[in-house]
Amino acid sequence: MIFLGYPRCSTSNKAQKWADDHHVAYVFRHIKDDNPTEQELRAWHALSGLPLKRFFNTSGMLYKELQLKDKLPQMTEDEQFALLATDGLLVKRPMLIAENFVLVGFKEAEWAEKLL
C-alpha cells in the first residue's frame, strides 16, 4: 500500500501513527515532493467510489488562495484532475492506496474496517 502524506500535517501524522501502531505495512510517499500524477488521481478516484471533490484539500491554504470553493463547480472533471496534479498540497491527505480500495482522509473507524 501507498501512504500519501505530508509530514507537516497533523492529520497525516495521526493516521501514520495509527497505521504504525496497528502494524499496517505501507510505503510512505511525500505528497508535495512526489505529487500524484493526473493518471494516478484518475485511477484512485475510480477505485475510491467517492465524488471528485473529496480529493481536494478544502481546508488548505492553497485551496483558499485559488478560491476553488467558487471555481470548482464550473470546472469540468478533466480540468479538476489537471489542477489536482499541479500541486500535492491541493490533494486531500492522508490517502491510503491499496490494490482494491482507496481511503481519503483519516477516519479511524473507516481505516479499521478496511485494514484490521
PyMOL commands that place a pseudoatom at each C-alpha (Angstrom):
pseudoatom trace, name=CA, resn=MET, resi=1, chain=A, elem=C, hetatm=0, pos=[0.000, 0.000, 0.000]
pseudoatom trace, name=CA, resn=ILE, resi=2, chain=A, elem=C, hetatm=0, pos=[0.993, 3.590, -0.528]
pseudoatom trace, name=CA, resn=PHE, resi=3, chain=A, elem=C, hetatm=0, pos=[0.522, 6.078, 2.303]
pseudoatom trace, name=CA, resn=LEU, resi=4, chain=A, elem=C, hetatm=0, pos=[0.291, 9.508, 0.722]
pseudoatom trace, name=CA, resn=GLY, resi=5, chain=A, elem=C, hetatm=0, pos=[1.007, 12.057, 3.420]
pseudoatom trace, name=CA, resn=TYR, resi=6, chain=A, elem=C, hetatm=0, pos=[2.594, 15.328, 4.388]
pseudoatom trace, name=CA, resn=PRO, resi=7, chain=A, elem=C, hetatm=0, pos=[4.910, 15.450, 7.423]
pseudoatom trace, name=CA, resn=ARG, resi=8, chain=A, elem=C, hetatm=0, pos=[3.715, 18.927, 8.467]
pseudoatom trace, name=CA, resn=CYS, resi=9, chain=A, elem=C, hetatm=0, pos=[0.057, 17.811, 8.531]
pseudoatom trace, name=CA, resn=SER, resi=10, chain=A, elem=C, hetatm=0, pos=[-1.244, 16.737, 11.932]
pseudoatom trace, name=CA, resn=THR, resi=11, chain=A, elem=C, hetatm=0, pos=[-3.929, 14.516, 10.403]
pseudoatom trace, name=CA, resn=SER, resi=12, chain=A, elem=C, hetatm=0, pos=[-1.342, 12.733, 8.252]
pseudoatom trace, name=CA, resn=ASN, resi=13, chain=A, elem=C, hetatm=0, pos=[0.835, 12.222, 11.315]
pseudoatom trace, name=CA, resn=LYS, resi=14, chain=A, elem=C, hetatm=0, pos=[-2.099, 10.900, 13.338]
pseudoatom trace, name=CA, resn=ALA, resi=15, chain=A, elem=C, hetatm=0, pos=[-3.026, 8.448, 10.562]
pseudoatom trace, name=CA, resn=GLN, resi=16, chain=A, elem=C, hetatm=0, pos=[0.575, 7.333, 10.151]
pseudoatom trace, name=CA, resn=LYS, resi=17, chain=A, elem=C, hetatm=0, pos=[0.888, 6.706, 13.896]
pseudoatom trace, name=CA, resn=TRP, resi=18, chain=A, elem=C, hetatm=0, pos=[-2.379, 4.743, 13.836]
pseudoatom trace, name=CA, resn=ALA, resi=19, chain=A, elem=C, hetatm=0, pos=[-1.134, 2.629, 10.905]
pseudoatom trace, name=CA, resn=ASP, resi=20, chain=A, elem=C, hetatm=0, pos=[2.196, 2.005, 12.635]
pseudoatom trace, name=CA, resn=ASP, resi=21, chain=A, elem=C, hetatm=0, pos=[0.503, 1.115, 15.944]
pseudoatom trace, name=CA, resn=HIS, resi=22, chain=A, elem=C, hetatm=0, pos=[-1.684, -1.414, 14.093]
pseudoatom trace, name=CA, resn=HIS, resi=23, chain=A, elem=C, hetatm=0, pos=[1.246, -2.862, 12.114]
pseudoatom trace, name=CA, resn=VAL, resi=24, chain=A, elem=C, hetatm=0, pos=[-0.166, -1.801, 8.759]
pseudoatom trace, name=CA, resn=ALA, resi=25, chain=A, elem=C, hetatm=0, pos=[2.528, -2.181, 6.103]
pseudoatom trace, name=CA, resn=TYR, resi=26, chain=A, elem=C, hetatm=0, pos=[2.838, 0.733, 3.683]
pseudoatom trace, name=CA, resn=VAL, resi=27, chain=A, elem=C, hetatm=0, pos=[5.312, 2.770, 1.682]
pseudoatom trace, name=CA, resn=PHE, resi=28, chain=A, elem=C, hetatm=0, pos=[5.283, 6.461, 2.636]
pseudoatom trace, name=CA, resn=ARG, resi=29, chain=A, elem=C, hetatm=0, pos=[5.081, 8.948, -0.208]
pseudoatom trace, name=CA, resn=HIS, resi=30, chain=A, elem=C, hetatm=0, pos=[5.519, 12.684, 0.417]
pseudoatom trace, name=CA, resn=ILE, resi=31, chain=A, elem=C, hetatm=0, pos=[2.518, 14.309, -1.245]
pseudoatom trace, name=CA, resn=LYS, resi=32, chain=A, elem=C, hetatm=0, pos=[4.330, 17.594, -2.000]
pseudoatom trace, name=CA, resn=ASP, resi=33, chain=A, elem=C, hetatm=0, pos=[7.719, 16.220, -3.095]
pseudoatom trace, name=CA, resn=ASP, resi=34, chain=A, elem=C, hetatm=0, pos=[6.184, 13.389, -5.142]
pseudoatom trace, name=CA, resn=ASN, resi=35, chain=A, elem=C, hetatm=0, pos=[2.919, 14.889, -6.331]
pseudoatom trace, name=CA, resn=PRO, resi=36, chain=A, elem=C, hetatm=0, pos=[0.310, 12.429, -7.647]
pseudoatom trace, name=CA, resn=THR, resi=37, chain=A, elem=C, hetatm=0, pos=[0.008, 12.446, -11.414]
pseudoatom trace, name=CA, resn=GLU, resi=38, chain=A, elem=C, hetatm=0, pos=[-3.241, 13.029, -13.231]
pseudoatom trace, name=CA, resn=GLN, resi=39, chain=A, elem=C, hetatm=0, pos=[-3.245, 9.366, -14.302]
pseudoatom trace, name=CA, resn=GLU, resi=40, chain=A, elem=C, hetatm=0, pos=[-2.791, 8.196, -10.700]
pseudoatom trace, name=CA, resn=LEU, resi=41, chain=A, elem=C, hetatm=0, pos=[-5.510, 10.508, -9.445]
pseudoatom trace, name=CA, resn=ARG, resi=42, chain=A, elem=C, hetatm=0, pos=[-7.940, 9.242, -12.081]
pseudoatom trace, name=CA, resn=ALA, resi=43, chain=A, elem=C, hetatm=0, pos=[-7.240, 5.611, -11.147]
pseudoatom trace, name=CA, resn=TRP, resi=44, chain=A, elem=C, hetatm=0, pos=[-7.528, 6.286, -7.408]
pseudoatom trace, name=CA, resn=HIS, resi=45, chain=A, elem=C, hetatm=0, pos=[-10.719, 8.264, -7.877]
pseudoatom trace, name=CA, resn=ALA, resi=46, chain=A, elem=C, hetatm=0, pos=[-12.307, 5.399, -9.841]
pseudoatom trace, name=CA, resn=LEU, resi=47, chain=A, elem=C, hetatm=0, pos=[-11.229, 2.884, -7.195]
pseudoatom trace, name=CA, resn=SER, resi=48, chain=A, elem=C, hetatm=0, pos=[-12.487, 5.028, -4.303]
pseudoatom trace, name=CA, resn=GLY, resi=49, chain=A, elem=C, hetatm=0, pos=[-16.082, 5.436, -5.454]
pseudoatom trace, name=CA, resn=LEU, resi=50, chain=A, elem=C, hetatm=0, pos=[-16.009, 8.938, -3.933]
pseudoatom trace, name=CA, resn=PRO, resi=51, chain=A, elem=C, hetatm=0, pos=[-17.003, 12.244, -5.515]
pseudoatom trace, name=CA, resn=LEU, resi=52, chain=A, elem=C, hetatm=0, pos=[-14.002, 14.025, -7.025]
pseudoatom trace, name=CA, resn=LYS, resi=53, chain=A, elem=C, hetatm=0, pos=[-14.456, 16.974, -4.641]
pseudoatom trace, name=CA, resn=ARG, resi=54, chain=A, elem=C, hetatm=0, pos=[-13.384, 14.662, -1.774]
pseudoatom trace, name=CA, resn=PHE, resi=55, chain=A, elem=C, hetatm=0, pos=[-9.908, 14.526, -3.331]
pseudoatom trace, name=CA, resn=PHE, resi=56, chain=A, elem=C, hetatm=0, pos=[-9.414, 18.265, -2.767]
pseudoatom trace, name=CA, resn=ASN, resi=57, chain=A, elem=C, hetatm=0, pos=[-7.819, 19.539, 0.435]
pseudoatom trace, name=CA, resn=THR, resi=58, chain=A, elem=C, hetatm=0, pos=[-10.622, 22.033, 1.055]
pseudoatom trace, name=CA, resn=SER, resi=59, chain=A, elem=C, hetatm=0, pos=[-9.093, 23.267, 4.325]
pseudoatom trace, name=CA, resn=GLY, resi=60, chain=A, elem=C, hetatm=0, pos=[-5.713, 24.006, 2.749]
pseudoatom trace, name=CA, resn=MET, resi=61, chain=A, elem=C, hetatm=0, pos=[-4.296, 27.484, 2.237]
pseudoatom trace, name=CA, resn=LEU, resi=62, chain=A, elem=C, hetatm=0, pos=[-3.692, 26.897, -1.480]
pseudoatom trace, name=CA, resn=TYR, resi=63, chain=A, elem=C, hetatm=0, pos=[-7.315, 25.814, -2.000]
pseudoatom trace, name=CA, resn=LYS, resi=64, chain=A, elem=C, hetatm=0, pos=[-8.445, 29.033, -0.338]
pseudoatom trace, name=CA, resn=GLU, resi=65, chain=A, elem=C, hetatm=0, pos=[-5.893, 31.244, -2.139]
pseudoatom trace, name=CA, resn=LEU, resi=66, chain=A, elem=C, hetatm=0, pos=[-7.083, 29.908, -5.504]
pseudoatom trace, name=CA, resn=GLN, resi=67, chain=A, elem=C, hetatm=0, pos=[-10.715, 30.454, -4.426]
pseudoatom trace, name=CA, resn=LEU, resi=68, chain=A, elem=C, hetatm=0, pos=[-11.565, 26.938, -5.528]
pseudoatom trace, name=CA, resn=LYS, resi=69, chain=A, elem=C, hetatm=0, pos=[-14.753, 26.826, -3.481]
pseudoatom trace, name=CA, resn=ASP, resi=70, chain=A, elem=C, hetatm=0, pos=[-16.248, 29.162, -6.076]
pseudoatom trace, name=CA, resn=LYS, resi=71, chain=A, elem=C, hetatm=0, pos=[-14.385, 27.844, -9.122]
pseudoatom trace, name=CA, resn=LEU, resi=72, chain=A, elem=C, hetatm=0, pos=[-14.720, 24.047, -8.796]
pseudoatom trace, name=CA, resn=PRO, resi=73, chain=A, elem=C, hetatm=0, pos=[-18.459, 23.871, -9.590]
pseudoatom trace, name=CA, resn=GLN, resi=74, chain=A, elem=C, hetatm=0, pos=[-17.806, 25.490, -13.003]
pseudoatom trace, name=CA, resn=MET, resi=75, chain=A, elem=C, hetatm=0, pos=[-14.791, 23.299, -13.818]
pseudoatom trace, name=CA, resn=THR, resi=76, chain=A, elem=C, hetatm=0, pos=[-15.015, 20.112, -15.842]
pseudoatom trace, name=CA, resn=GLU, resi=77, chain=A, elem=C, hetatm=0, pos=[-13.786, 16.867, -14.314]
pseudoatom trace, name=CA, resn=ASP, resi=78, chain=A, elem=C, hetatm=0, pos=[-10.796, 16.933, -16.689]
pseudoatom trace, name=CA, resn=GLU, resi=79, chain=A, elem=C, hetatm=0, pos=[-9.891, 20.437, -15.502]
pseudoatom trace, name=CA, resn=GLN, resi=80, chain=A, elem=C, hetatm=0, pos=[-10.200, 19.336, -11.864]
pseudoatom trace, name=CA, resn=PHE, resi=81, chain=A, elem=C, hetatm=0, pos=[-7.894, 16.343, -12.372]
pseudoatom trace, name=CA, resn=ALA, resi=82, chain=A, elem=C, hetatm=0, pos=[-5.352, 18.527, -14.181]
pseudoatom trace, name=CA, resn=LEU, resi=83, chain=A, elem=C, hetatm=0, pos=[-5.468, 21.083, -11.359]
pseudoatom trace, name=CA, resn=LEU, resi=84, chain=A, elem=C, hetatm=0, pos=[-5.060, 18.440, -8.642]
pseudoatom trace, name=CA, resn=ALA, resi=85, chain=A, elem=C, hetatm=0, pos=[-1.967, 17.125, -10.422]
pseudoatom trace, name=CA, resn=THR, resi=86, chain=A, elem=C, hetatm=0, pos=[-0.268, 20.539, -10.305]
pseudoatom trace, name=CA, resn=ASP, resi=87, chain=A, elem=C, hetatm=0, pos=[0.407, 20.620, -6.551]
pseudoatom trace, name=CA, resn=GLY, resi=88, chain=A, elem=C, hetatm=0, pos=[0.259, 17.921, -3.883]
pseudoatom trace, name=CA, resn=LEU, resi=89, chain=A, elem=C, hetatm=0, pos=[-0.987, 20.423, -1.334]
pseudoatom trace, name=CA, resn=LEU, resi=90, chain=A, elem=C, hetatm=0, pos=[-4.283, 20.626, -3.247]
pseudoatom trace, name=CA, resn=VAL, resi=91, chain=A, elem=C, hetatm=0, pos=[-4.820, 16.895, -2.660]
pseudoatom trace, name=CA, resn=LYS, resi=92, chain=A, elem=C, hetatm=0, pos=[-6.648, 15.663, 0.442]
pseudoatom trace, name=CA, resn=ARG, resi=93, chain=A, elem=C, hetatm=0, pos=[-4.370, 13.861, 2.827]
pseudoatom trace, name=CA, resn=PRO, resi=94, chain=A, elem=C, hetatm=0, pos=[-3.672, 11.392, 4.114]
pseudoatom trace, name=CA, resn=MET, resi=95, chain=A, elem=C, hetatm=0, pos=[-4.562, 8.916, 1.420]
pseudoatom trace, name=CA, resn=LEU, resi=96, chain=A, elem=C, hetatm=0, pos=[-4.016, 5.182, 1.638]
pseudoatom trace, name=CA, resn=ILE, resi=97, chain=A, elem=C, hetatm=0, pos=[-3.953, 3.381, -1.688]
pseudoatom trace, name=CA, resn=ALA, resi=98, chain=A, elem=C, hetatm=0, pos=[-4.321, -0.380, -1.762]
pseudoatom trace, name=CA, resn=GLU, resi=99, chain=A, elem=C, hetatm=0, pos=[-4.864, -2.788, -4.625]
pseudoatom trace, name=CA, resn=ASN, resi=100, chain=A, elem=C, hetatm=0, pos=[-8.636, -2.830, -4.220]
pseudoatom trace, name=CA, resn=PHE, resi=101, chain=A, elem=C, hetatm=0, pos=[-9.518, 0.319, -2.250]
pseudoatom trace, name=CA, resn=VAL, resi=102, chain=A, elem=C, hetatm=0, pos=[-8.522, 3.909, -1.559]
pseudoatom trace, name=CA, resn=LEU, resi=103, chain=A, elem=C, hetatm=0, pos=[-9.035, 5.712, 1.748]
pseudoatom trace, name=CA, resn=VAL, resi=104, chain=A, elem=C, hetatm=0, pos=[-9.151, 9.507, 1.525]
pseudoatom trace, name=CA, resn=GLY, resi=105, chain=A, elem=C, hetatm=0, pos=[-8.669, 11.466, 4.737]
pseudoatom trace, name=CA, resn=PHE, resi=106, chain=A, elem=C, hetatm=0, pos=[-8.372, 9.820, 8.133]
pseudoatom trace, name=CA, resn=LYS, resi=107, chain=A, elem=C, hetatm=0, pos=[-11.452, 8.416, 9.806]
pseudoatom trace, name=CA, resn=GLU, resi=108, chain=A, elem=C, hetatm=0, pos=[-10.263, 5.839, 12.311]
pseudoatom trace, name=CA, resn=ALA, resi=109, chain=A, elem=C, hetatm=0, pos=[-13.389, 3.659, 12.064]
pseudoatom trace, name=CA, resn=GLU, resi=110, chain=A, elem=C, hetatm=0, pos=[-13.175, 3.555, 8.274]
pseudoatom trace, name=CA, resn=TRP, resi=111, chain=A, elem=C, hetatm=0, pos=[-9.467, 2.673, 8.362]
pseudoatom trace, name=CA, resn=ALA, resi=112, chain=A, elem=C, hetatm=0, pos=[-10.077, -0.024, 10.996]
pseudoatom trace, name=CA, resn=GLU, resi=113, chain=A, elem=C, hetatm=0, pos=[-12.890, -1.547, 8.927]
pseudoatom trace, name=CA, resn=LYS, resi=114, chain=A, elem=C, hetatm=0, pos=[-10.659, -1.824, 5.836]
pseudoatom trace, name=CA, resn=LEU, resi=115, chain=A, elem=C, hetatm=0, pos=[-7.352, -2.695, 7.497]
pseudoatom trace, name=CA, resn=LEU, resi=116, chain=A, elem=C, hetatm=0, pos=[-7.943, -4.738, 10.639]
for i in range(1, 116): cmd.bond("trace and resi %d" % i, "trace and resi %d" % (i + 1))
show_as sticks, trace
zoom trace
